[in-house]
Amino acid sequence: MARAPLLQLTEISLSFGGDPVFDGLDLVIHPGDRVALVGRNGSGKSTLMKVMAGLVEPDRGARVLPAGVTVGYMEQHPDLTGFATLGEFAASGLAPGEEYRVARAAEGLKFEPDRPCTSASGGERRRAALAKLIAEAPELMLLDEPTNHLDIEAIAWLEAELKGTRAGFVIISHDRAFLRALTRATLWIDRGQVRRQEEGFAGFEAWRDKIWEEEDTARHKLDRKIKAEARWAVEGISARRKRNQGRVRALEAMRDDRAAQIRRQGSAAMALETAPKSGKRVIEATGISKAYGETVILRDFSVLINRGDRVALVGPNGAGKTTLLKLLTGEIAPDTGSVKLGTGLEMAVFDQNRTALDETASLWENLAGDKDMRVSGKADQIMVRGQPKHVVGYLKDFLFDESQARAPVSALSGGEKARLILAKIMAKPSNLLVLDEPTNDLDVETLDLLQELISDYDGTVLLVSHDRDFLDRVAATTIAMEGDGRATIYAGGWSDYLAQRGEAQRSEQAPRGKGAPAKADAPKAAKTGLSFTEAHRLETLPGEIDRIGAEIAKLEAFLSDPDLFAREPAKFAKASEALVERQEKRAAAEEEWLALMEKAESASA
């Protein structure tokens, strides 16, 4: 016998004074459902979740919750008014004696229950709200961006927790790996409609693209039919006026249907323009360390970052990723050692705290009020990569409506704020892109576009992120903050880092046989006579050479178009220049690898 639904929405309609967010929406959540709720930023995901939670009343329609069913909602901005500590807030819905549930969740999510609410950061407040939801264990959990402000270890804990629960849950998240691991069904909000597929997020993009392809085919057929009927109306209607009024009315109905079709929101017209090349050596850190009081953030760390490198910084919250980022970019000075920045650097910074935005000002004021973007004497124009552009036109490139231009930034969703920061940093050319948690709140399509832009970017990229999928797509080198001031360099992205770290741990834990050395696998530097940095460089160079080779192949394929020069001479020239630069870079990397191999072989001879 089928079990009753946990939650049912019927004929839900909702608007906020303008076009409807939803109209005639029907939705059912069943016991044990594990659902991804996806859609573009601003499409209404958080609003729908609040309707499901009973926090927003629809204009019309019914929300049916069976008697005895409990629903828990984790909101993005929890209200802790009236609570002294985070733990008191998290335990407020529990029966006496069940506070241990909060302590367990606090350990997994990494927050301190005794921290006063007045001094807690936004991330700590969100983790407390998530702990509260997990401790209460409702039959239906509604999770709005639960991985924001969690480090990768805490995300793994939450993933395991949700895999083991018997409750149903609906998740909004930008974290592809998290959604793929957990969901079995997908709700897609698209232009006010909610579609459901009984397959997890792993199948979402193929499903979405198929629907869009079917829409395009149907729209094309309708356009052809309207065109044919319109030709008939012009050429033959006068001779058959009385007998064919029905056909004329049908033509008008087709035109009305076509006009009523809601155009899909396109991709943001984001673009990165590289400034003139920096020097070959972008950042050279030698023996740097940093401590705050007795807390050691970093000790004796050295790294060389060359032009074109993509370097990711990973590690638990509080390990010092942002501090290392600021050390490498010269924002703060190390206690010991030195950091040398290369020549001709033009830096663009995405700040995870979004300090570049004035929340009380409008979108227009945030762009036109920036002295670096303002066009002298023209209040409605800004400089975008060296060319004047109307403020509203530029905002439209980043998927903002004209009606939003004069609205305060505080009214934007988290993803829309992230897009506005990207609009600011992409307005000017750069050759060093510094991204501190850029993926938080961005929708899937914008994440895809950002990843493509970074891949095609001619400059250097420093990245801090907890998004495992994004790290794998973007990073060529990973610096892991491993605690106690240790930072270790690994080749590749997140998955490569995990594999290499696992191999190192297995090597250290290998049993010692008779006559075995004190360690099962001595450091390579000791075997080869190379320094630690040289040994690491020897390991990472083959991957770097392969990556550059892939870029060369991509450029050669692009330049193989015989009409490219005549059609787009500027792009042809830029791609040709990039091809030469990458060929030189690959040759230099190959020479460096050969020199290190010769040195290692000479030492071991």
Secondary structure, DSSP 8 states (H G I E B T S, - for coil): -----SEEEEEEEEESSSSEEEEEEEEEE-TT-EEEEEE-TTSSHHHHHHHHHTSS--SEEEEE--TT--EEEE-SS---TT-SBHHHHHTTTS-TT-THHHHHHHHHHT--TTSBGGG--HHHHHHHHHHHHHHH--SEEEEESTTTT--HHHHHHHHHHHHH--SEEEEE-S-HHHHHHH-SEEEEEETTEEEEESS-GGGHHHHHHHHHHHHHHHHHHHHHHHHHHHHHHHHHGGGGTTTTHHHHHHHHHHHHHHHHS------------B-S---SEEEEEEEEEEEETTEEEEEEEEEEEETT-EEEEE--TTSSHHHHHHHHTTSS--SEEEEEE-TT--EEEE-TT-TTS-TTSBHHHHHHT-TTTEETTEEEEEEETTEEEEHHHHHHHTT--GGGTTSBGGGS-HHHHHHHHHHHHTTS-BSEEEEES--TT--HHHHHHHHHHHHH-SSEEEEE---HHHHHHH-SEEEEEEETTEEEEEESSHHHHHHHHHHHHHHHHS---TT--SSSS--HHHHHS--HHHHHHHHHHHHHHHHHHHHHHHHHHHHT-TTHHHH-HHHHHHHHHHHHHHHHHHHHHHHHHHHHHHHHHHHH-
